[in-house]
Amino acid sequence: MVERAALLGLPLTVIDYDPAQPAQPHKAGTLVIANHELKAPAKAGELNEPNGHYVLETLGQAADGCMNGEFSAVVTGLYIKGLLTVPAFHSVAILNFLPRDPILPR
């Protein structure tokens, strides 16, 4: 994200998410991010199959955090939906991921 902001000439300060810290009001030009290591290097606009599972894992963690009260909302960056519909993911579409979670209301 820092790399993309720099390419766009946008100011960005990234703050590491710390679950022990109380929630703070958002400040323009900052993002609090729960950082997760990618499985493979990412290149904007290119499909990267090894990172598909990473996307699903982080969405699952985000959904769990919302359901247990740790988070108030989930904000995602851009993603390539096609990556999650390749055969390696058994045709799992991102739009079907969260509604199928058994703890989410239907």
C-alpha positions as YAML, in Angstrom:
chain: A
units: angstrom
residues:
- id: 1
  name: MET
  ca: [0.00, 0.00, 0.00]
- id: 2
  name: VAL
  ca: [2.83, 2.36, 0.79]
- id: 3
  name: GLU
  ca: [4.37, 1.62, -2.61]
- id: 4
  name: ARG
  ca: [1.08, 2.34, -4.41]
- id: 5
  name: ALA
  ca: [0.51, 5.56, -2.48]
- id: 6
  name: ALA
  ca: [4.01, 6.74, -3.38]
- id: 7
  name: LEU
  ca: [3.41, 5.95, -7.07]
- id: 8
  name: LEU
  ca: [0.24, 8.05, -6.91]
- id: 9
  name: GLY
  ca: [1.97, 10.85, -5.02]
- id: 10
  name: LEU
  ca: [-0.32, 10.42, -2.02]
- id: 11
  name: PRO
  ca: [0.82, 10.86, 1.56]
- id: 12
  name: LEU
  ca: [0.38, 7.71, 3.63]
- id: 13
  name: THR
  ca: [1.42, 6.75, 7.11]
- id: 14
  name: VAL
  ca: [0.83, 3.11, 8.04]
- id: 15
  name: ILE
  ca: [0.21, 2.25, 11.67]
- id: 16
  name: ASP
  ca: [0.54, -1.40, 12.71]
- id: 17
  name: TYR
  ca: [-2.69, -2.75, 14.18]
- id: 18
  name: ASP
  ca: [-2.35, -3.57, 17.87]
- id: 19
  name: PRO
  ca: [-5.39, -5.28, 19.41]
- id: 20
  name: ALA
  ca: [-4.28, -4.06, 22.86]
- id: 21
  name: GLN
  ca: [-4.72, -0.41, 21.82]
- id: 22
  name: PRO
  ca: [-8.15, 1.27, 22.04]
- id: 23
  name: ALA
  ca: [-9.82, 2.37, 18.82]
- id: 24
  name: GLN
  ca: [-8.90, 5.88, 17.68]
- id: 25
  name: PRO
  ca: [-10.64, 8.29, 15.28]
- id: 26
  name: HIS
  ca: [-9.34, 8.05, 11.73]
- id: 27
  name: LYS
  ca: [-6.81, 10.65, 10.62]
- id: 28
  name: ALA
  ca: [-6.49, 11.63, 6.95]
- id: 29
  name: GLY
  ca: [-3.39, 10.16, 5.32]
- id: 30
  name: THR
  ca: [-3.10, 7.27, 7.79]
- id: 31
  name: LEU
  ca: [-4.17, 3.64, 7.77]
- id: 32
  name: VAL
  ca: [-4.15, 1.19, 10.65]
- id: 33
  name: ILE
  ca: [-3.33, -2.14, 9.07]
- id: 34
  name: ALA
  ca: [-3.25, -5.68, 10.41]
- id: 35
  name: ASN
  ca: [-0.31, -6.76, 8.29]
- id: 36
  name: HIS
  ca: [-0.23, -10.29, 6.89]
- id: 37
  name: GLU
  ca: [2.66, -11.73, 4.92]
- id: 38
  name: LEU
  ca: [1.95, -12.52, 1.28]
- id: 39
  name: LYS
  ca: [2.69, -16.01, 0.01]
- id: 40
  name: ALA
  ca: [4.36, -14.53, -3.09]
- id: 41
  name: PRO
  ca: [5.36, -11.04, -4.23]
- id: 42
  name: ALA
  ca: [2.45, -8.98, -5.56]
- id: 43
  name: LYS
  ca: [2.42, -6.91, -8.72]
- id: 44
  name: ALA
  ca: [-0.50, -4.52, -9.25]
- id: 45
  name: GLY
  ca: [-2.95, -5.71, -11.89]
- id: 46
  name: GLU
  ca: [-1.51, -9.21, -12.27]
- id: 47
  name: LEU
  ca: [-3.12, -12.45, -11.11]
- id: 48
  name: ASN
  ca: [-1.05, -14.28, -8.54]
- id: 49
  name: GLU
  ca: [-2.54, -17.66, -7.69]
- id: 50
  name: PRO
  ca: [-0.37, -18.31, -4.59]
- id: 51
  name: ASN
  ca: [-1.88, -15.23, -2.93]
- id: 52
  name: GLY
  ca: [-5.48, -16.35, -3.50]
- id: 53
  name: HIS
  ca: [-5.55, -18.37, -0.29]
- id: 54
  name: TYR
  ca: [-4.02, -15.38, 1.51]
- id: 55
  name: VAL
  ca: [-6.99, -13.26, 0.42]
- id: 56
  name: LEU
  ca: [-9.51, -15.80, 1.70]
- id: 57
  name: GLU
  ca: [-7.61, -16.25, 4.99]
- id: 58
  name: THR
  ca: [-7.48, -12.51, 5.68]
- id: 59
  name: LEU
  ca: [-11.17, -12.07, 4.81]
- id: 60
  name: GLY
  ca: [-11.99, -14.91, 7.22]
- id: 61
  name: GLN
  ca: [-9.95, -13.28, 9.98]
- id: 62
  name: ALA
  ca: [-11.66, -9.97, 9.30]
- id: 63
  name: ALA
  ca: [-15.12, -11.56, 9.41]
- id: 64
  name: ASP
  ca: [-14.27, -13.31, 12.67]
- id: 65
  name: GLY
  ca: [-13.04, -10.00, 14.13]
- id: 66
  name: CYS
  ca: [-16.30, -8.29, 13.20]
- id: 67
  name: MET
  ca: [-18.39, -11.09, 14.66]
- id: 68
  name: ASN
  ca: [-16.49, -11.18, 17.96]
- id: 69
  name: GLY
  ca: [-16.53, -7.39, 18.37]
- id: 70
  name: GLU
  ca: [-12.82, -6.78, 17.77]
- id: 71
  name: PHE
  ca: [-13.61, -4.78, 14.61]
- id: 72
  name: SER
  ca: [-16.51, -2.50, 13.73]
- id: 73
  name: ALA
  ca: [-16.12, -2.92, 9.98]
- id: 74
  name: VAL
  ca: [-13.98, -4.40, 7.24]
- id: 75
  name: VAL
  ca: [-12.43, -2.28, 4.52]
- id: 76
  name: THR
  ca: [-10.71, -4.14, 1.72]
- id: 77
  name: GLY
  ca: [-8.35, -2.93, -0.93]
- id: 78
  name: LEU
  ca: [-8.84, -3.72, -4.57]
- id: 79
  name: TYR
  ca: [-8.62, -7.35, -5.52]
- id: 80
  name: ILE
  ca: [-8.88, -9.35, -8.72]
- id: 81
  name: LYS
  ca: [-12.01, -11.45, -8.39]
- id: 82
  name: GLY
  ca: [-10.84, -13.72, -11.19]
- id: 83
  name: LEU
  ca: [-8.02, -15.02, -9.02]
- id: 84
  name: LEU
  ca: [-10.52, -16.52, -6.61]
- id: 85
  name: THR
  ca: [-12.41, -18.34, -9.36]
- id: 86
  name: VAL
  ca: [-9.48, -20.33, -10.76]
- id: 87
  name: PRO
  ca: [-9.70, -24.14, -10.44]
- id: 88
  name: ALA
  ca: [-7.29, -24.20, -7.50]
- id: 89
  name: PHE
  ca: [-10.01, -22.58, -5.39]
- id: 90
  name: HIS
  ca: [-12.79, -24.92, -6.54]
- id: 91
  name: SER
  ca: [-14.66, -22.03, -8.19]
- id: 92
  name: VAL
  ca: [-15.00, -20.10, -4.92]
- id: 93
  name: ALA
  ca: [-16.15, -16.58, -5.75]
- id: 94
  name: ILE
  ca: [-15.30, -13.80, -3.33]
- id: 95
  name: LEU
  ca: [-18.93, -12.65, -3.28]
- id: 96
  name: ASN
  ca: [-19.97, -16.08, -2.00]
- id: 97
  name: PHE
  ca: [-17.27, -16.39, 0.66]
- id: 98
  name: LEU
  ca: [-18.73, -14.37, 3.55]
- id: 99
  name: PRO
  ca: [-22.43, -15.30, 3.14]
- id: 100
  name: ARG
  ca: [-21.53, -18.99, 3.41]
- id: 101
  name: ASP
  ca: [-19.82, -18.53, 6.76]
- id: 102
  name: PRO
  ca: [-22.04, -20.44, 9.21]
- id: 103
  name: ILE
  ca: [-21.96, -17.71, 11.87]
- id: 104
  name: LEU
  ca: [-23.15, -14.90, 9.60]
- id: 105
  name: PRO
  ca: [-26.88, -14.13, 9.38]
- id: 106
  name: ARG
  ca: [-28.59, -15.15, 6.16]
...
